[in-house]
Amino acid sequence: MELIYAALLIHKSGNEVNEENIKKVLAAAGAKVDDTKIKALVAALEGVDIEQAIKEAAVVSAPATEAITPAAEEKKEEKKEEKQDDSQAAAGLGALFG
């Protein structure tokens, strides 16, 4: 994961994503440098428009976030209903001993 973070940081700063720059970023962060993985990453990113890939990833993840929201709202509603039921039960018990 550090390799991806390094590549994104280098890209965001406007520099070329290459082996030398990735090694510098990883070394500065104190991360382990694996030349084989760095070479593979640079080869995989060759010809890739990183900005476009980031935009596409954001679009893909947006519907997943929306799908989670209604379920969370349902859980909140259930908790409110449970609290009301508890208070009604407590009031009923008070009438028994009151």
KEVO-113364 format. One record per residue: x, y, z of N, C-alpha, C in turn; residue number from 1. Coordinates in nm, 2 decimals, always signed. Layout:
<pt n_px="X" n_py="Y" n_pz="Z" ca_px="X" ca_py="Y" ca_pz="Z" c_px="X" c_py="Y" c_pz="Z" num="NUM"/>
...
This chain:
<pt n_px="+0.08" n_py="-0.12" n_pz="+0.00" ca_px="+0.00" ca_py="+0.00" ca_pz="+0.00" c_px="+0.09" c_py="+0.13" c_pz="+0.00" num="1"/>
<pt n_px="+0.20" n_py="+0.12" n_pz="+0.06" ca_px="+0.29" ca_py="+0.23" ca_pz="+0.07" c_px="+0.33" c_py="+0.28" c_pz="-0.07" num="2"/>
<pt n_px="+0.35" n_py="+0.18" n_pz="-0.16" ca_px="+0.39" ca_py="+0.21" ca_pz="-0.30" c_px="+0.28" c_py="+0.30" c_pz="-0.37" num="3"/>
<pt n_px="+0.16" n_py="+0.26" n_pz="-0.35" ca_px="+0.05" ca_py="+0.34" ca_pz="-0.41" c_px="+0.04" c_py="+0.48" c_pz="-0.35" num="4"/>
<pt n_px="+0.05" n_py="+0.48" n_pz="-0.22" ca_px="+0.05" ca_py="+0.62" ca_pz="-0.15" c_px="+0.17" c_py="+0.70" c_pz="-0.20" num="5"/>
<pt n_px="+0.28" n_py="+0.64" n_pz="-0.22" ca_px="+0.40" ca_py="+0.72" ca_pz="-0.27" c_px="+0.37" c_py="+0.77" c_pz="-0.41" num="6"/>
<pt n_px="+0.32" n_py="+0.68" n_pz="-0.50" ca_px="+0.29" ca_py="+0.72" ca_pz="-0.63" c_px="+0.19" c_py="+0.83" c_pz="-0.64" num="7"/>
<pt n_px="+0.09" n_py="+0.82" n_pz="-0.56" ca_px="-0.02" ca_py="+0.93" ca_pz="-0.56" c_px="+0.04" c_py="+1.06" c_pz="-0.50" num="8"/>
<pt n_px="+0.13" n_py="+1.05" n_pz="-0.40" ca_px="+0.19" ca_py="+1.17" ca_pz="-0.35" c_px="+0.28" c_py="+1.24" c_pz="-0.46" num="9"/>
<pt n_px="+0.36" n_py="+1.16" n_pz="-0.52" ca_px="+0.45" ca_py="+1.21" ca_pz="-0.63" c_px="+0.36" c_py="+1.27" c_pz="-0.74" num="10"/>
<pt n_px="+0.26" n_py="+1.20" n_pz="-0.78" ca_px="+0.17" ca_py="+1.26" ca_pz="-0.89" c_px="+0.11" c_py="+1.39" c_pz="-0.84" num="11"/>
<pt n_px="+0.06" n_py="+1.39" n_pz="-0.72" ca_px="-0.01" ca_py="+1.51" ca_pz="-0.67" c_px="+0.08" c_py="+1.63" c_pz="-0.66" num="12"/>
<pt n_px="+0.21" n_py="+1.60" n_pz="-0.64" ca_px="+0.31" ca_py="+1.71" ca_pz="-0.63" c_px="+0.36" c_py="+1.76" c_pz="-0.76" num="13"/>
<pt n_px="+0.31" n_py="+1.69" n_pz="-0.87" ca_px="+0.34" ca_py="+1.73" ca_pz="-1.00" c_px="+0.47" c_py="+1.68" c_pz="-1.06" num="14"/>
<pt n_px="+0.53" n_py="+1.58" n_pz="-0.99" ca_px="+0.65" ca_py="+1.52" ca_pz="-1.03" c_px="+0.62" c_py="+1.39" c_pz="-1.11" num="15"/>
<pt n_px="+0.72" n_py="+1.34" n_pz="-1.18" ca_px="+0.71" ca_py="+1.22" ca_pz="-1.26" c_px="+0.71" c_py="+1.10" c_pz="-1.16" num="16"/>
<pt n_px="+0.62" n_py="+1.00" n_pz="-1.18" ca_px="+0.61" ca_py="+0.88" ca_pz="-1.10" c_px="+0.71" c_py="+0.78" c_pz="-1.17" num="17"/>
<pt n_px="+0.83" n_py="+0.77" n_pz="-1.11" ca_px="+0.93" ca_py="+0.68" ca_pz="-1.16" c_px="+1.00" c_py="+0.61" c_pz="-1.04" num="18"/>
<pt n_px="+1.09" n_py="+0.52" n_pz="-1.07" ca_px="+1.15" ca_py="+0.44" ca_pz="-0.97" c_px="+1.23" c_py="+0.52" c_pz="-0.87" num="19"/>
<pt n_px="+1.30" n_py="+0.61" n_pz="-0.92" ca_px="+1.39" ca_py="+0.70" ca_pz="-0.83" c_px="+1.30" c_py="+0.78" c_pz="-0.73" num="20"/>
<pt n_px="+1.20" n_py="+0.84" n_pz="-0.78" ca_px="+1.11" ca_py="+0.92" ca_pz="-0.70" c_px="+1.04" c_py="+0.84" c_pz="-0.59" num="21"/>
<pt n_px="+0.99" n_py="+0.72" n_pz="-0.63" ca_px="+0.92" ca_py="+0.64" ca_pz="-0.54" c_px="+1.02" c_py="+0.59" c_pz="-0.43" num="22"/>
<pt n_px="+1.14" n_py="+0.56" n_pz="-0.47" ca_px="+1.24" ca_py="+0.52" ca_pz="-0.37" c_px="+1.27" c_py="+0.63" c_pz="-0.27" num="23"/>
<pt n_px="+1.28" n_py="+0.75" n_pz="-0.32" ca_px="+1.31" ca_py="+0.87" ca_pz="-0.23" c_px="+1.19" c_py="+0.89" c_pz="-0.13" num="24"/>
<pt n_px="+1.07" n_py="+0.88" n_pz="-0.18" ca_px="+0.95" ca_py="+0.90" ca_pz="-0.09" c_px="+0.95" c_py="+0.79" c_pz="+0.02" num="25"/>
<pt n_px="+0.97" n_py="+0.66" n_pz="-0.03" ca_px="+0.96" ca_py="+0.55" ca_pz="+0.07" c_px="+1.08" c_py="+0.56" c_pz="+0.17" num="26"/>
<pt n_px="+1.20" n_py="+0.60" n_pz="+0.13" ca_px="+1.31" ca_py="+0.62" ca_pz="+0.22" c_px="+1.28" c_py="+0.73" c_pz="+0.32" num="27"/>
<pt n_px="+1.22" n_py="+0.84" n_pz="+0.27" ca_px="+1.19" ca_py="+0.95" ca_pz="+0.36" c_px="+1.09" c_py="+0.91" c_pz="+0.46" num="28"/>
<pt n_px="+1.00" n_py="+0.82" n_pz="+0.42" ca_px="+0.89" ca_py="+0.78" ca_pz="+0.52" c_px="+0.94" c_py="+0.67" c_pz="+0.61" num="29"/>
<pt n_px="+1.06" n_py="+0.61" n_pz="+0.58" ca_px="+1.11" ca_py="+0.51" ca_pz="+0.67" c_px="+1.05" c_py="+0.37" c_pz="+0.63" num="30"/>
<pt n_px="+1.00" n_py="+0.36" n_pz="+0.51" ca_px="+0.93" ca_py="+0.23" ca_pz="+0.47" c_px="+1.04" c_py="+0.15" c_pz="+0.40" num="31"/>
<pt n_px="+1.01" n_py="+0.02" n_pz="+0.40" ca_px="+1.10" ca_py="-0.08" ca_pz="+0.33" c_px="+1.09" c_py="-0.06" c_pz="+0.18" num="32"/>
<pt n_px="+1.21" n_py="-0.06" n_pz="+0.11" ca_px="+1.21" ca_py="-0.04" ca_pz="-0.03" c_px="+1.24" c_py="-0.17" c_pz="-0.10" num="33"/>
<pt n_px="+1.14" n_py="-0.21" n_pz="-0.18" ca_px="+1.16" ca_py="-0.34" ca_pz="-0.25" c_px="+1.16" c_py="-0.30" c_pz="-0.40" num="34"/>
<pt n_px="+1.28" n_py="-0.32" n_pz="-0.46" ca_px="+1.31" ca_py="-0.27" ca_pz="-0.60" c_px="+1.21" c_py="-0.35" c_pz="-0.70" num="35"/>
<pt n_px="+1.19" n_py="-0.47" n_pz="-0.67" ca_px="+1.10" ca_py="-0.55" ca_pz="-0.77" c_px="+0.96" c_py="-0.50" c_pz="-0.77" num="36"/>
<pt n_px="+0.91" n_py="-0.47" n_pz="-0.65" ca_px="+0.77" ca_py="-0.41" ca_pz="-0.65" c_px="+0.76" c_py="-0.27" c_pz="-0.70" num="37"/>
<pt n_px="+0.87" n_py="-0.19" n_pz="-0.68" ca_px="+0.87" ca_py="-0.06" ca_pz="-0.74" c_px="+0.87" c_py="-0.06" c_pz="-0.89" num="38"/>
<pt n_px="+0.95" n_py="-0.15" n_pz="-0.95" ca_px="+0.96" ca_py="-0.17" ca_pz="-1.09" c_px="+0.83" c_py="-0.21" c_pz="-1.15" num="39"/>
<pt n_px="+0.76" n_py="-0.31" n_pz="-1.08" ca_px="+0.63" ca_py="-0.36" ca_pz="-1.12" c_px="+0.53" c_py="-0.24" c_pz="-1.12" num="40"/>
<pt n_px="+0.53" n_py="-0.16" n_pz="-1.02" ca_px="+0.43" ca_py="-0.05" ca_pz="-1.01" c_px="+0.45" c_py="+0.05" c_pz="-1.12" num="41"/>
<pt n_px="+0.58" n_py="+0.09" n_pz="-1.14" ca_px="+0.61" ca_py="+0.19" ca_pz="-1.24" c_px="+0.57" c_py="+0.13" c_pz="-1.38" num="42"/>
<pt n_px="+0.59" n_py="+0.00" n_pz="-1.40" ca_px="+0.55" ca_py="-0.06" ca_pz="-1.53" c_px="+0.40" c_py="-0.06" c_pz="-1.54" num="43"/>
<pt n_px="+0.33" n_py="-0.09" n_pz="-1.43" ca_px="+0.18" ca_py="-0.09" ca_pz="-1.44" c_px="+0.12" c_py="+0.05" c_pz="-1.46" num="44"/>
<pt n_px="+0.18" n_py="+0.15" n_pz="-1.41" ca_px="+0.13" ca_py="+0.28" ca_pz="-1.42" c_px="+0.17" c_py="+0.35" c_pz="-1.55" num="45"/>
<pt n_px="+0.26" n_py="+0.29" n_pz="-1.63" ca_px="+0.30" ca_py="+0.34" ca_pz="-1.76" c_px="+0.18" c_py="+0.36" c_pz="-1.85" num="46"/>
<pt n_px="+0.15" n_py="+0.48" n_pz="-1.90" ca_px="+0.04" ca_py="+0.51" ca_pz="-1.99" c_px="-0.09" c_py="+0.53" c_pz="-1.92" num="47"/>
<pt n_px="-0.09" n_py="+0.52" n_pz="-1.79" ca_px="-0.22" ca_py="+0.54" ca_pz="-1.71" c_px="-0.24" c_py="+0.69" c_pz="-1.68" num="48"/>
<pt n_px="-0.36" n_py="+0.74" n_pz="-1.70" ca_px="-0.39" ca_py="+0.87" ca_pz="-1.66" c_px="-0.44" c_py="+0.86" c_pz="-1.52" num="49"/>
<pt n_px="-0.36" n_py="+0.90" n_pz="-1.42" ca_px="-0.39" ca_py="+0.88" ca_pz="-1.28" c_px="-0.51" c_py="+0.97" c_pz="-1.24" num="50"/>
<pt n_px="-0.52" n_py="+1.09" n_pz="-1.29" ca_px="-0.63" ca_py="+1.18" ca_pz="-1.26" c_px="-0.76" c_py="+1.11" c_pz="-1.30" num="51"/>
<pt n_px="-0.76" n_py="+1.06" n_pz="-1.42" ca_px="-0.89" ca_py="+0.99" ca_pz="-1.47" c_px="-0.92" c_py="+0.87" c_pz="-1.39" num="52"/>
<pt n_px="-0.82" n_py="+0.79" n_pz="-1.35" ca_px="-0.84" ca_py="+0.67" ca_pz="-1.26" c_px="-0.90" c_py="+0.71" c_pz="-1.13" num="53"/>
<pt n_px="-0.85" n_py="+0.82" n_pz="-1.07" ca_px="-0.90" ca_py="+0.87" ca_pz="-0.94" c_px="-1.05" c_py="+0.91" c_pz="-0.96" num="54"/>
<pt n_px="-1.08" n_py="+0.98" n_pz="-1.07" ca_px="-1.22" ca_py="+1.02" ca_pz="-1.09" c_px="-1.31" c_py="+0.90" c_pz="-1.11" num="55"/>
<pt n_px="-1.27" n_py="+0.80" n_pz="-1.18" ca_px="-1.35" ca_py="+0.68" ca_pz="-1.20" c_px="-1.37" c_py="+0.61" c_pz="-1.07" num="56"/>
<pt n_px="-1.27" n_py="+0.60" n_pz="-0.99" ca_px="-1.28" ca_py="+0.53" ca_pz="-0.86" c_px="-1.38" c_py="+0.60" c_pz="-0.77" num="57"/>
<pt n_px="-1.38" n_py="+0.74" n_pz="-0.78" ca_px="-1.47" ca_py="+0.81" ca_pz="-0.70" c_px="-1.62" c_py="+0.79" c_pz="-0.74" num="58"/>
<pt n_px="-1.64" n_py="+0.78" n_pz="-0.87" ca_px="-1.77" ca_py="+0.75" ca_pz="-0.92" c_px="-1.82" c_py="+0.62" c_pz="-0.89" num="59"/>
<pt n_px="-1.73" n_py="+0.52" n_pz="-0.89" ca_px="-1.77" ca_py="+0.38" ca_pz="-0.86" c_px="-1.80" c_py="+0.37" c_pz="-0.71" num="60"/>
<pt n_px="-1.73" n_py="+0.44" n_pz="-0.63" ca_px="-1.76" ca_py="+0.42" ca_pz="-0.48" c_px="-1.88" c_py="+0.50" c_pz="-0.43" num="61"/>
<pt n_px="-1.92" n_py="+0.60" n_pz="-0.51" ca_px="-2.04" ca_py="+0.68" ca_pz="-0.47" c_px="-2.17" c_py="+0.60" c_pz="-0.45" num="62"/>
<pt n_px="-2.21" n_py="+0.52" n_pz="-0.54" ca_px="-2.33" ca_py="+0.44" ca_pz="-0.52" c_px="-2.32" c_py="+0.35" c_pz="-0.40" num="63"/>
<pt n_px="-2.21" n_py="+0.30" n_pz="-0.37" ca_px="-2.19" ca_py="+0.21" ca_pz="-0.25" c_px="-2.22" c_py="+0.29" c_pz="-0.13" num="64"/>
<pt n_px="-2.18" n_py="+0.41" n_pz="-0.12" ca_px="-2.21" ca_py="+0.49" ca_pz="+0.00" c_px="-2.36" c_py="+0.52" c_pz="+0.01" num="65"/>
<pt n_px="-2.43" n_py="+0.55" n_pz="-0.10" ca_px="-2.57" ca_py="+0.57" ca_pz="-0.10" c_px="-2.65" c_py="+0.45" c_pz="-0.05" num="66"/>
<pt n_px="-2.60" n_py="+0.33" n_pz="-0.09" ca_px="-2.67" ca_py="+0.21" ca_pz="-0.05" c_px="-2.66" c_py="+0.18" c_pz="+0.10" num="67"/>
<pt n_px="-2.55" n_py="+0.23" n_pz="+0.16" ca_px="-2.53" ca_py="+0.21" ca_pz="+0.30" c_px="-2.62" c_py="+0.30" c_pz="+0.38" num="68"/>
<pt n_px="-2.65" n_py="+0.42" n_pz="+0.33" ca_px="-2.72" ca_py="+0.53" ca_pz="+0.41" c_px="-2.86" c_py="+0.48" c_pz="+0.45" num="69"/>
<pt n_px="-2.95" n_py="+0.43" n_pz="+0.36" ca_px="-3.08" ca_py="+0.39" ca_pz="+0.40" c_px="-3.08" c_py="+0.29" c_pz="+0.51" num="70"/>
<pt n_px="-2.99" n_py="+0.19" n_pz="+0.51" ca_px="-2.98" ca_py="+0.09" ca_pz="+0.61" c_px="-2.95" c_py="+0.15" c_pz="+0.75" num="71"/>
<pt n_px="-2.86" n_py="+0.25" n_pz="+0.75" ca_px="-2.82" ca_py="+0.32" ca_pz="+0.87" c_px="-2.94" c_py="+0.40" c_pz="+0.93" num="72"/>
<pt n_px="-3.02" n_py="+0.46" n_pz="+0.84" ca_px="-3.14" ca_py="+0.53" ca_pz="+0.88" c_px="-3.24" c_py="+0.43" c_pz="+0.94" num="73"/>
<pt n_px="-3.26" n_py="+0.32" n_pz="+0.88" ca_px="-3.35" ca_py="+0.22" ca_pz="+0.94" c_px="-3.31" c_py="+0.18" c_pz="+1.08" num="74"/>
<pt n_px="-3.18" n_py="+0.16" n_pz="+1.10" ca_px="-3.13" ca_py="+0.12" ca_pz="+1.23" c_px="-3.16" c_py="+0.22" c_pz="+1.34" num="75"/>
<pt n_px="-3.14" n_py="+0.35" n_pz="+1.30" ca_px="-3.17" ca_py="+0.46" ca_pz="+1.39" c_px="-3.32" c_py="+0.46" c_pz="+1.43" num="76"/>
<pt n_px="-3.41" n_py="+0.44" n_pz="+1.33" ca_px="-3.55" ca_py="+0.44" ca_pz="+1.35" c_px="-3.59" c_py="+0.32" c_pz="+1.45" num="77"/>
<pt n_px="-3.52" n_py="+0.20" n_pz="+1.43" ca_px="-3.55" ca_py="+0.09" ca_pz="+1.51" c_px="-3.51" c_py="+0.12" c_pz="+1.66" num="78"/>
<pt n_px="-3.40" n_py="+0.18" n_pz="+1.68" ca_px="-3.35" ca_py="+0.22" ca_pz="+1.81" c_px="-3.45" c_py="+0.31" c_pz="+1.88" num="79"/>
<pt n_px="-3.50" n_py="+0.41" n_pz="+1.80" ca_px="-3.60" ca_py="+0.50" ca_pz="+1.86" c_px="-3.72" c_py="+0.43" c_pz="+1.90" num="80"/>
<pt n_px="-3.77" n_py="+0.34" n_pz="+1.82" ca_px="-3.89" ca_py="+0.26" ca_pz="+1.85" c_px="-3.86" c_py="+0.18" c_pz="+1.98" num="81"/>
<pt n_px="-3.75" n_py="+0.12" n_pz="+1.99" ca_px="-3.71" ca_py="+0.04" ca_pz="+2.11" c_px="-3.72" c_py="+0.12" c_pz="+2.24" num="82"/>
<pt n_px="-3.66" n_py="+0.24" n_pz="+2.23" ca_px="-3.66" ca_py="+0.33" ca_pz="+2.35" c_px="-3.80" c_py="+0.37" c_pz="+2.39" num="83"/>
<pt n_px="-3.89" n_py="+0.39" n_pz="+2.29" ca_px="-4.03" ca_py="+0.42" ca_pz="+2.32" c_px="-4.10" c_py="+0.30" c_pz="+2.39" num="84"/>
<pt n_px="-4.07" n_py="+0.18" n_pz="+2.34" ca_px="-4.13" ca_py="+0.06" ca_pz="+2.40" c_px="-4.09" c_py="+0.04" c_pz="+2.54" num="85"/>
<pt n_px="-3.96" n_py="+0.07" n_pz="+2.57" ca_px="-3.91" ca_py="+0.05" ca_pz="+2.70" c_px="-3.97" c_py="+0.15" c_pz="+2.80" num="86"/>
<pt n_px="-3.99" n_py="+0.28" n_pz="+2.76" ca_px="-4.05" ca_py="+0.37" ca_pz="+2.84" c_px="-4.20" c_py="+0.34" c_pz="+2.87" num="87"/>
<pt n_px="-4.27" n_py="+0.29" n_pz="+2.77" ca_px="-4.41" ca_py="+0.25" ca_pz="+2.79" c_px="-4.42" c_py="+0.13" c_pz="+2.88" num="88"/>
<pt n_px="-4.32" n_py="+0.04" n_pz="+2.87" ca_px="-4.32" ca_py="-0.08" ca_pz="+2.96" c_px="-4.30" c_py="-0.03" c_pz="+3.10" num="89"/>
<pt n_px="-4.21" n_py="+0.06" n_pz="+3.12" ca_px="-4.17" ca_py="+0.11" ca_pz="+3.26" c_px="-4.29" c_py="+0.18" c_pz="+3.32" num="90"/>
<pt n_px="-4.37" n_py="+0.25" n_pz="+3.24" ca_px="-4.49" ca_py="+0.32" ca_pz="+3.29" c_px="-4.59" c_py="+0.22" c_pz="+3.33" num="91"/>
<pt n_px="-4.60" n_py="+0.11" n_pz="+3.25" ca_px="-4.70" ca_py="+0.01" ca_pz="+3.29" c_px="-4.67" c_py="-0.06" c_pz="+3.42" num="92"/>
<pt n_px="-4.54" n_py="-0.09" n_pz="+3.44" ca_px="-4.49" ca_py="-0.15" ca_pz="+3.56" c_px="-4.52" c_py="-0.06" c_pz="+3.68" num="93"/>
<pt n_px="-4.50" n_py="+0.07" n_pz="+3.66" ca_px="-4.53" ca_py="+0.17" ca_pz="+3.77" c_px="-4.67" c_py="+0.16" c_pz="+3.81" num="94"/>
<pt n_px="-4.76" n_py="+0.14" n_pz="+3.72" ca_px="-4.90" ca_py="+0.14" ca_pz="+3.75" c_px="-4.94" c_py="+0.01" c_pz="+3.84" num="95"/>
<pt n_px="-4.86" n_py="-0.09" n_pz="+3.82" ca_px="-4.88" ca_py="-0.21" ca_pz="+3.90" c_px="-4.85" c_py="-0.19" c_pz="+4.04" num="96"/>
<pt n_px="-4.75" n_py="-0.12" n_pz="+4.07" ca_px="-4.70" ca_py="-0.10" ca_pz="+4.21" c_px="-4.74" c_py="+0.03" c_pz="+4.27" num="97"/>
<pt n_px="-4.81" n_py="+0.11" n_pz="+4.19" ca_px="-4.84" ca_py="+0.25" ca_pz="+4.23" c_px="-4.96" c_py="+0.26" c_pz="+4.31" num="98"/>
